[in-house]
Amino acid sequence: MTSKPVVVAVVVTYNRRELLETTLGGIASGTLVPDAVVIIDNASTDATAEYLRSYEGPVPTDVVTLKTNVGGAGGFVVGMERALLDHSADYVWIMDDDTEPQAGALREALDVSEAYEHETGDAPAFIASRVVWTDGRDHPMNRMRPRIGASVEARTVASRIGAVQIRSASFVSVLMRAEEIRRHGLPIADYFIWNDDLEYTARVSRHGVALATAASVANHHTKVFGDAGADPGPRFYYEVRNKLWVYTRSNALTPWEKVLFTGASLRNWTRTIASSPNRRVLLAGFLKGLRHSLKAPRSNAAVLDGIYPLRNVQEQAK
């Protein structure tokens, strides 16, 4: 790009006003700030709406209040579409409301993207930040899947600019090129929560380059230090259903990756259920998730019908 790229942050929030304040504070205090922040309020019932009405930050905000909670997945669909079509974004910086980007998070991610393009002539699809918990440890919920089989040359180029090649990332400070969103479409809203980011980033990176850099850091303010297996309770349903959707209904993974990851998931689910004091709840969630995974996800238009007038970012690009 010959001119300064337009960067638009997308934040999805639901009933976490205090955490949202931390997220917006992190964005605003960066050494580089985005050109705008799109905030999707997922029908919060706490003081979030009141806070956003009075919020005055250094970065222009575009607040979209949905009348129904469509989960993180649905919120990102709305926010990413709005970033592209209403704010002409070149890059979309994606995060949840429990993300606190550190001062250099955006600047470092953008620098890595531009450095890779300078080195190779091709821009990476997205750059993922290093995600840490509140005490600075790498967060197990946000481990990046490395790109198995990446060539020595590809790994060397990434290493030279302070990055590593990855296969997927979580929606906790991911800087994605708008061109990739137009090419691959939006996330799948029907996932509601969990694994929508796995499916989407793996879909985007399957035939492209994705990088993670430790120079860009974001804190993930979860209640506990653990991954999705840390006794998820009723939400285990989404873990099972959505992972099975990734493995059976999506082209994000190659056939051999589907076999490998399905085996890993079955092992992890077994451990999660066995170690939980709420086995009956998890078993019920597992069976329900298994049953509901047999039916394909609904289209984004169907999920958001009557909630948000969804447009088509791919059609708009033509």
Secondary structure, DSSP 8 states (H G I E B T S, - for coil): --S---EEEEEEESS-HHHHHHHHHHHHTSSS--SEEEEEE-S--SSHHHHHHH---SS-EEEEE-SS--HHHHHHHHHHHHHHHTT--SEEEEEETTEEE-TTHHHHHHHHHHHHHHHHSS--SEEEEEEE-TTSSB-GGG--EE-TT--HHHHHHHHHTT-EEEEE--SEEEEEEHHHHHHH----GGG-SSSHHHHHHHHHHTTS-EEEEEEEEEEE--SSS--TTS--GGGHHHHHHHHHHHHHH-SSS-HHHHHHHHHHHHHHHHHHHHH-TTHHHHHHHHHHHHHHTTS----HHHHTTTT-----HHHHH-
